[in-house]
Amino acid sequence: MRFWPASASAIPVRSLPAVPRDLAHQIDEGYLVALSALRLTVKNGVIMRILRDGAAWDEHESAALARQAIDSLAAELRTTAARLADDSVLAAPTARESRSARSKRDAARVRRKRDEAARLAARSRTLRGVVEKLEAARDDEAVVRDLALRARDDTIGELMQARLIPRAEAVVLTEEEQRESIAGVKADLQRLIDERTGY
């Protein structure tokens, strides 16, 4: 029976599941996530045009919304990729750190820095690949049209679902009850602020 903790070398280390290292696979997955975000953005744009502007559905305007969403997302991802590339350079160990790593602890720190720099660089490459695919999609009429038509279908589905939700009768409050409700909400908000700020 052991009365002291096991040494670190005696504790088995569970390896994490293997992550696919194939850059093309990572880019494809990132592109699918980007398409999902684009569908949501275009759908929200269509809903805003209908509800705010009272505009009717127009496929050409929805396609223009899709192109604008693609341009915006590509610019955002391009900026993030550049930042990650800079971060990977900053995260990498210096030549001096690598040369002077004598102890196991120093060697482990250098290894962790190298791993982090490689991870950031890989994310940057993946995002640049996603941007390339987005730019190709922007020029592909079929992809743009699919985004526009999906936005229309999703909008119709949401509006129909909203109409089917039963509505409760409006609750009528006296002025005194309204004041008490507002005071209760203010007290709840103040308590949350106090808990967050520690005052």
C-alpha positions as CSV (number, residue, x, y, z in Angstrom):
1,M,0.0,0.0,0.0
2,R,1.3,3.5,-1.0
3,F,1.1,6.3,1.5
4,W,2.5,9.0,-0.7
5,P,1.5,10.2,-4.1
6,A,2.9,8.4,-7.1
7,S,5.7,10.1,-9.0
8,A,4.7,11.8,-12.3
9,S,6.4,9.1,-14.3
10,A,4.4,6.3,-12.5
11,I,1.0,8.0,-13.4
12,P,-0.2,6.7,-16.8
13,V,-0.9,9.6,-19.3
14,R,-3.9,9.2,-21.4
15,S,-3.3,10.3,-25.0
16,L,-5.8,12.5,-26.6
17,P,-7.7,11.2,-29.6
18,A,-5.8,11.8,-32.8
19,V,-6.7,15.0,-34.6
20,P,-6.6,14.9,-38.4
21,R,-3.4,16.7,-39.5
22,D,-4.4,16.8,-43.2
23,L,-4.6,20.5,-44.2
24,A,-7.1,19.9,-46.9
25,H,-9.4,18.2,-44.4
26,Q,-9.1,21.1,-42.0
27,I,-9.8,23.6,-44.7
28,D,-12.9,21.6,-45.8
29,E,-14.3,21.5,-42.3
30,G,-13.6,25.2,-41.8
31,Y,-15.4,26.0,-45.1
32,L,-18.4,24.0,-44.0
33,V,-18.5,26.0,-40.7
34,A,-18.2,29.2,-42.7
35,L,-21.1,28.2,-45.0
36,S,-23.2,27.6,-42.0
37,A,-22.4,31.1,-40.6
38,L,-23.1,32.6,-44.1
39,R,-26.5,30.9,-44.2
40,L,-27.5,32.4,-40.9
41,T,-26.2,35.9,-41.9
42,V,-28.0,35.9,-45.2
43,K,-31.2,34.7,-43.5
44,N,-31.0,37.4,-40.9
45,G,-30.4,40.0,-43.6
46,V,-33.5,38.8,-45.5
47,I,-35.6,38.9,-42.3
48,M,-34.4,42.4,-41.6
49,R,-35.3,43.6,-45.1
50,I,-38.8,42.1,-44.8
51,L,-39.6,43.2,-41.3
52,R,-37.8,46.6,-41.2
53,D,-38.1,47.8,-44.8
54,G,-41.3,45.9,-45.8
55,A,-39.5,44.7,-48.9
56,A,-40.7,41.7,-50.8
57,W,-38.5,38.7,-51.5
58,D,-36.0,39.4,-54.3
59,E,-33.5,36.8,-55.4
60,H,-31.0,39.3,-56.8
61,E,-31.0,41.3,-53.7
62,S,-30.6,38.2,-51.5
63,A,-27.7,37.1,-53.8
64,A,-26.1,40.5,-53.2
65,L,-26.6,40.0,-49.5
66,A,-24.8,36.6,-49.8
67,R,-21.9,38.1,-51.7
68,Q,-21.6,40.9,-49.1
69,A,-21.7,38.3,-46.3
70,I,-19.0,36.3,-48.1
71,D,-16.8,39.4,-48.5
72,S,-17.2,40.4,-44.9
73,L,-16.4,36.9,-43.5
74,A,-13.4,36.5,-45.8
75,A,-12.0,39.8,-44.7
76,E,-12.5,38.8,-41.0
77,L,-10.8,35.4,-41.5
78,R,-8.0,37.0,-43.5
79,T,-7.3,39.4,-40.6
80,T,-7.5,36.5,-38.1
81,A,-5.1,34.4,-40.2
82,A,-2.6,37.3,-40.3
83,R,-2.8,37.8,-36.5
84,L,-2.4,34.1,-35.9
85,A,0.7,34.0,-38.2
86,D,2.2,36.9,-36.1
87,D,1.3,35.2,-32.9
88,S,3.0,31.9,-34.0
89,V,6.2,33.8,-34.5
90,L,5.9,35.4,-31.1
91,A,5.0,32.1,-29.4
92,A,8.0,30.2,-30.9
93,P,11.1,29.8,-28.6
94,T,14.0,31.9,-29.4
95,A,17.3,30.4,-30.6
96,R,18.8,31.3,-27.3
97,E,16.1,29.6,-25.4
98,S,16.5,26.5,-27.5
99,R,20.3,26.4,-27.0
100,S,20.3,27.1,-23.3
101,A,17.6,24.5,-22.4
102,R,19.6,22.2,-20.1
103,S,17.1,20.9,-17.6
104,K,14.0,18.8,-18.4
105,R,11.8,21.7,-17.3
106,D,13.5,24.1,-19.7
107,A,13.4,21.5,-22.5
108,A,9.7,20.9,-21.9
109,R,9.0,24.7,-21.9
110,V,10.8,25.0,-25.3
111,R,8.8,22.0,-26.6
112,R,5.5,23.5,-25.5
113,K,6.4,26.8,-27.1
114,R,7.3,25.0,-30.4
115,D,4.0,23.1,-30.2
116,E,2.0,26.3,-29.6
117,A,3.8,28.1,-32.5
118,A,3.1,25.1,-34.8
119,R,-0.6,25.0,-33.7
120,L,-1.0,28.8,-34.4
121,A,0.7,28.5,-37.7
122,A,-1.5,25.6,-38.7
123,R,-4.6,27.5,-37.8
124,S,-3.4,30.4,-39.9
125,R,-2.8,28.2,-42.9
126,T,-6.3,26.6,-42.4
127,L,-7.9,30.0,-42.3
128,R,-6.1,31.2,-45.4
129,G,-7.3,28.1,-47.2
130,V,-10.9,28.8,-46.1
131,V,-10.6,32.3,-47.4
132,E,-9.5,31.0,-50.8
133,K,-12.5,28.7,-50.9
134,L,-14.8,31.6,-49.9
135,E,-13.4,33.8,-52.6
136,A,-14.0,31.0,-55.1
137,A,-17.6,30.5,-53.7
138,R,-18.3,34.3,-54.1
139,D,-17.6,33.9,-57.9
140,D,-19.7,30.7,-58.2
141,E,-23.3,31.7,-59.1
142,A,-24.6,28.3,-58.0
143,V,-23.2,28.7,-54.4
144,V,-24.5,32.3,-54.2
145,R,-27.9,31.3,-55.5
146,D,-28.1,28.4,-53.0
147,L,-27.3,30.7,-50.1
148,A,-30.1,33.1,-51.3
149,L,-32.7,30.4,-51.8
150,R,-31.8,28.7,-48.5
151,A,-32.2,32.1,-46.7
152,R,-35.7,32.4,-48.3
153,D,-36.7,28.8,-47.2
154,D,-35.3,29.3,-43.7
155,T,-37.1,32.6,-43.4
156,I,-40.4,31.2,-44.5
157,G,-39.9,28.3,-42.1
158,E,-39.2,30.6,-39.1
159,L,-42.2,32.9,-39.9
160,M,-44.5,29.9,-40.2
161,Q,-43.3,28.4,-37.0
162,A,-43.7,31.8,-35.2
163,R,-47.3,32.0,-36.4
164,L,-48.1,28.6,-35.1
165,I,-46.9,29.4,-31.5
166,P,-50.0,30.0,-29.3
167,R,-50.1,33.5,-27.9
168,A,-51.0,34.1,-24.3
169,E,-53.4,36.8,-23.3
170,A,-51.8,40.1,-22.4
171,V,-51.4,40.6,-18.6
172,V,-52.9,43.9,-17.5
173,L,-51.2,45.5,-14.5
174,T,-52.2,48.5,-12.4
175,E,-49.7,51.4,-12.2
176,E,-48.7,50.3,-8.7
177,E,-48.1,46.7,-9.9
178,Q,-46.0,48.1,-12.8
179,R,-43.9,50.2,-10.3
180,E,-43.4,47.1,-8.0
181,S,-42.3,45.0,-11.0
182,I,-39.9,47.6,-12.3
183,A,-38.4,48.0,-8.7
184,G,-38.0,44.2,-8.5
185,V,-36.2,44.0,-11.8
186,K,-33.9,46.9,-10.8
187,A,-33.2,45.1,-7.5
188,D,-32.4,41.9,-9.3
189,L,-30.1,43.8,-11.7
190,Q,-28.3,45.5,-8.9
191,R,-27.8,42.2,-7.1
192,L,-26.3,40.7,-10.3
193,I,-24.0,43.7,-10.7
194,D,-22.9,43.4,-7.0
195,E,-22.1,39.7,-7.5
196,R,-20.1,40.4,-10.7
197,T,-18.1,43.3,-9.4
198,G,-17.8,42.0,-5.8
199,Y,-19.1,45.2,-4.3
